[in-house]
């Protein structure tokens, strides 16, 4: 179900591989009678393209974050993401690598860069009790379901009718009915587990599932892919739905994950953090063509710093005023007592 998105994400990393490319010992790309095309010729030809500016921007940012946080990324984390992607793409994995001019080694290097970037974002998050309470409002513990998908609403309705017949075996239908287009959970009879923090299903699908009671089959759930505009139709049977109860501490780790993700997925927060890391790394652009390539992030960091400074000044002023009022009140009280 996520294959198209995974391929797109994999392909989107291609630009970052340019830094690792080499033309060998010579700076010549091509030669012909009476002329040559050099690396410098090529650079001067493409550097004014918008895509080149984006590639330079990404290369700088990922390099800065990898240098600062790469040592916090373990081989285990890299291999897990690599293997998860490989499993989900199946026989399309090698094709996706090849079309992106990647090898398994260079793809793992890119995964490490992305994970280092994530670590850097998370390092700037400072959670409060209010953040955790907000996360608690939308949290739902892990549920176990059986799921099938269909290409059309009519096919989904037919699947729903089939599993609601007396004695119907959802797992058998999921494996054998050609109208079930899901390939991720099909071999397991459609069995899947997820909670509100999982990204294996969209929020539309998860919200509909969380409303089901044990043994209940959902109405047909239509889910539109925002990236591709395609619609997938789901039929879900709830196997075990566990309520969260009233004990927040029981799910503290999950709540921290939700609250952290709220910050790190926010573009304003990302821009601010990137700007702060660029400043810390003392990044300087030496090619005028790319003079403004990082301005969005630098400006965001400056604005945040100014806002924080003004907030601190206001807080300090408020505190001083309160202390002055307290002192004045004490003086007045002492004077009154003395006159008595």
C-alpha positions in Angstrom: 0.0 0.0 0.0 2.9 2.3 0.7 5.1 1.2 -2.3 4.6 4.3 -4.4 5.4 6.6 -1.5 8.5 4.6 -0.7 9.8 4.7 -4.2 9.2 8.5 -4.4 11.1 9.0 -1.2 13.9 6.8 -2.4 14.1 8.7 -5.7 13.9 12.0 -4.0 17.3 11.3 -2.4 19.0 11.1 -5.7 20.2 14.7 -5.7 22.2 14.0 -2.6 24.3 11.4 -4.3 25.9 14.0 -6.6 28.4 14.9 -3.9 29.7 11.3 -3.9 30.1 11.1 -7.7 33.5 11.2 -9.2 34.7 11.7 -12.7 38.0 9.9 -12.0 41.5 11.4 -12.0 40.6 13.8 -14.9 38.4 16.8 -14.8 37.2 16.1 -18.4 33.7 14.8 -18.9 34.0 14.4 -22.7 36.3 15.2 -25.5 35.9 15.6 -29.2 37.9 17.0 -32.1 39.3 20.4 -31.0 37.2 20.7 -27.8 36.5 19.2 -24.4 33.8 19.4 -21.8 35.1 19.7 -18.3 33.6 19.4 -14.9 33.9 23.2 -14.6 32.0 23.6 -17.9 29.3 21.3 -16.6 29.1 23.1 -13.2 28.8 26.5 -14.9 26.1 25.2 -17.2 23.8 23.7 -14.4 24.5 25.8 -11.4 21.8 28.4 -12.1 19.0 25.8 -12.3 16.5 25.8 -9.5 17.2 22.1 -8.9 20.9 22.9 -8.4 20.2 25.4 -5.7 17.9 22.8 -3.9 20.6 20.2 -4.2 23.3 22.4 -2.7 20.9 23.4 0.1 20.2 19.8 0.9 23.8 18.8 0.7 24.9 21.5 3.1 22.1 20.8 5.6 22.5 17.0 5.6 26.3 17.4 5.9 25.9 19.7 8.9 23.5 17.4 10.7 25.6 14.3 9.9 28.7 15.9 11.3 26.9 17.0 14.5 24.6 14.0 15.1 25.9 11.1 12.9 27.7 9.5 15.9 24.3 9.1 17.6 23.0 6.9 14.7 23.7 3.2 15.1 24.2 0.6 12.4 21.2 -1.3 13.8 19.0 1.7 13.1 20.3 2.1 9.6 19.9 -1.6 8.8 16.4 -1.7 10.2 15.2 1.1 8.0 17.0 -0.4 5.0 15.4 -3.8 5.6 12.0 -2.4 6.2 12.1 -0.5 3.0 13.4 -3.5 1.1 10.7 -5.7 2.5 7.9 -3.2 1.7 9.1 -2.5 -1.9 9.6 -6.2 -2.5 10.8 -7.0 -6.1 10.6 -3.3 -6.9 13.5 -2.5 -4.5 16.4 -3.1 -6.9 14.6 -1.2 -9.6 14.1 1.8 -7.3 17.8 1.8 -6.4 18.9 1.6 -9.9 16.6 4.3 -11.2 17.9 6.6 -8.4 21.5 5.8 -9.3 22.0 4.2 -5.8 23.7 1.1 -4.6 22.8 -0.6 -1.3 25.9 1.1 0.2 25.1 4.6 -0.9 21.4 4.2 0.1 22.5 3.2 3.6 24.7 6.3 3.7 21.6 8.4 2.8 19.6 6.6 5.4 22.2 7.6 8.0 22.1 11.2 6.9 18.3 11.2 7.3 18.5 9.6 10.7 21.1 12.1 11.8 18.8 14.9 10.7 16.0 13.4 12.7 18.3 13.1 15.8 19.2 16.7 15.4 15.6 17.8 15.3 14.7 15.7 18.3 17.7 17.2 20.3 16.0 20.6 20.1 12.7 19.4 21.5 12.0 20.4 25.1 8.7 18.8 26.1 6.4 20.2 28.8 3.6 18.5 30.8 1.2 20.5 28.6 2.7 18.9 25.5 2.1 15.4 27.0 -1.5 16.2 28.0 -2.2 17.4 24.4 -0.7 14.2 23.0 -2.8 12.1 25.4 -6.0 13.6 23.9 -5.3 12.0 20.5 -3.6 8.8 21.7 -5.0 5.3 21.2 -3.2 2.2 22.4 -2.3 -0.7 20.0 -5.2 -2.5 18.4 -5.2 -5.8 16.4 -7.3 -5.9 13.3 -7.8 -7.8 10.1 -7.7 -5.6 6.9 -8.4 -5.9 3.2 -8.2 -3.2 0.5 -9.9 -2.9 -2.8 -9.5 -0.8 -6.0 -13.1 0.2 -6.2 -15.9 0.8 -3.8 -18.1 -1.9 -5.3 -15.3 -4.5 -4.7 -14.9 -3.3 -1.1 -18.6 -3.7 -0.5 -18.4 -7.2 -1.9 -15.6 -8.0 0.5 -17.6 -6.6 3.4 -20.6 -8.7 2.5 -18.4 -11.8 2.2 -16.9 -11.4 5.7 -20.2 -10.7 7.3 -21.8 -14.0 6.2 -22.4 -16.6 8.9 -19.3 -18.6 9.5 -17.2 -16.5 7.2 -13.4 -16.7 7.7 -11.9 -13.3 7.2 -8.3 -14.7 6.9 -9.4 -17.2 4.2 -11.2 -14.5 2.2 -8.2 -12.1 2.6 -5.8 -14.7 1.2 -8.0 -16.1 -1.6 -10.3 -13.3 -2.9 -8.8 -11.5 -5.9 -10.7 -8.4 -5.0 -8.4 -7.9 -2.0 -5.6 -5.7 -3.4 -3.5 -5.6 -0.2 -0.1 -7.3 -0.4 1.4 -6.3 2.9 -0.9 -8.3 5.2 -2.6 -10.7 2.8 -0.4 -13.7 3.6 -1.1 -13.3 7.3 -4.9 -13.3 6.7 -5.0 -9.6 6.9 -3.8 -9.4 10.5 -2.2 -6.1 11.4 -1.4 -4.2 14.6 -1.0 -0.4 15.1 -1.6 2.4 17.5 -2.1 6.1 17.0 1.6 6.7 16.5 2.0 4.2 13.7 2.5 5.4 10.1 1.5 2.1 8.4 -2.0 3.4 8.0 -3.4 6.9 7.4 -5.2 8.9 10.1 -8.4 8.3 8.3 -8.1 4.6 8.5 -6.9 4.5 12.0 -9.6 6.8 13.3 -12.3 4.6 11.7 -10.7 1.5 13.2 -10.5 2.9 16.7 -14.2 3.4 16.7 -14.9 -0.4 16.2 -15.8 -2.9 18.9 -14.2 -6.3 19.1 -15.6 -8.5 16.2 -17.2 -5.5 14.4 -16.6 -5.0 10.7 -16.3 -1.4 9.4 -18.3 0.2 6.7 -16.2 0.7 3.5 -13.5 3.3 4.4 -12.3 5.4 1.5 -8.8 6.9 1.8 -7.4 9.4 -0.7 -3.7 9.5 -1.2 -2.8 13.2 -1.0 0.4 12.7 -3.1 -1.1 10.8 -6.0 -4.8 11.5 -5.7 -5.7 7.9 -5.9 -8.3 6.3 -3.6 -8.0 3.0 -1.8 -11.0 1.3 -0.2 -10.6 -0.5 3.1 -12.6 -3.2 5.0 -11.5 -3.7 8.6 -12.6 -6.1 11.2 -11.6 -5.3 14.8 -10.0 -8.3 16.6 -9.0 -6.6 19.9 -9.6 -2.9 20.7 -8.0 -1.8 24.0 -9.1 1.4 25.6 -6.4 3.7 27.0 -8.0 4.2 30.5 -7.0 7.2 32.6 -3.4 6.4 33.5 -1.1 8.6 31.3 2.1 7.3 32.9 1.4 3.9 31.5 1.9 5.3 28.0 4.5 7.9 28.8 7.0 6.7 26.1 4.3 6.8 23.4 3.1 10.2 24.5 6.6 11.6 24.3 6.9 10.1 20.8 3.7 11.8 19.7 4.6 15.2 21.3 8.1 15.1 19.8 6.7 14.3 16.3 4.4 17.3 16.6 7.4 19.6 17.0 9.7 17.9 14.5 7.0 17.7 11.7 6.3 21.5 12.0 8.0 23.4 9.2 8.5 26.5 11.3 10.3 24.5 14.0 12.4 22.7 11.4 13.5 26.0 9.8 14.5 27.4 13.2 16.5 24.3 14.1 18.2 24.1 10.8 19.2 27.8 11.1 20.6 27.2 14.6 22.6 24.3 13.4 23.9 26.1 10.4 25.1 29.0 12.6 26.7 26.6 15.1 28.6 24.9 12.2 29.7 28.4 10.9 28.5 27.6 7.4 29.6 30.2 4.8 28.6 30.3 1.2 31.6 31.1 -1.0 29.8 31.0 -4.4 27.7 34.0 -5.1 25.3 31.9 -7.2 24.1 30.3 -4.0 24.4 33.3 -1.7 20.7 33.1 -0.5 20.3 29.4 -0.6 20.1 29.2 3.3 18.4 32.5 4.0 15.1 30.9 4.9 16.7 29.0 7.8 19.1 31.8 8.9 16.1 34.2 9.1 14.0 31.7 11.0 16.7 31.3 13.6 17.2 35.0 14.0 13.4 35.6 14.4 13.2 32.9 17.0 16.2 34.3 18.9 14.7 37.8 18.9 11.3 36.5 20.1 12.9 34.5 22.9 15.0 37.5 23.9 11.9 39.7 24.0 10.0 37.1 26.0 12.9 36.8 28.5 13.0 40.6 28.8 9.3 40.8 29.4 9.4 38.1 32.0 12.3 39.8 33.7 10.5 43.1 33.7 7.3 41.5 35.1 9.4 39.8 37.8 11.1 43.1 38.7 7.7 44.9 38.8 6.3 42.3 41.1 9.4 42.5 43.4 9.1 46.4 43.5 5.4 46.1 44.3 6.1 43.7 47.1 8.9 45.9 48.5 6.6 49.0 48.4 3.9 47.1 50.1 6.3 45.9 52.8 7.6 49.5 53.3 4.1 50.9 53.5 3.1 48.2 56.0 6.2 48.9 58.2 5.5 52.7 58.1 1.9 52.1 59.2 3.0 49.9 62.0 5.6 52.4 63.1 3.1 55.3 63.2 0.9 53.3 65.4 
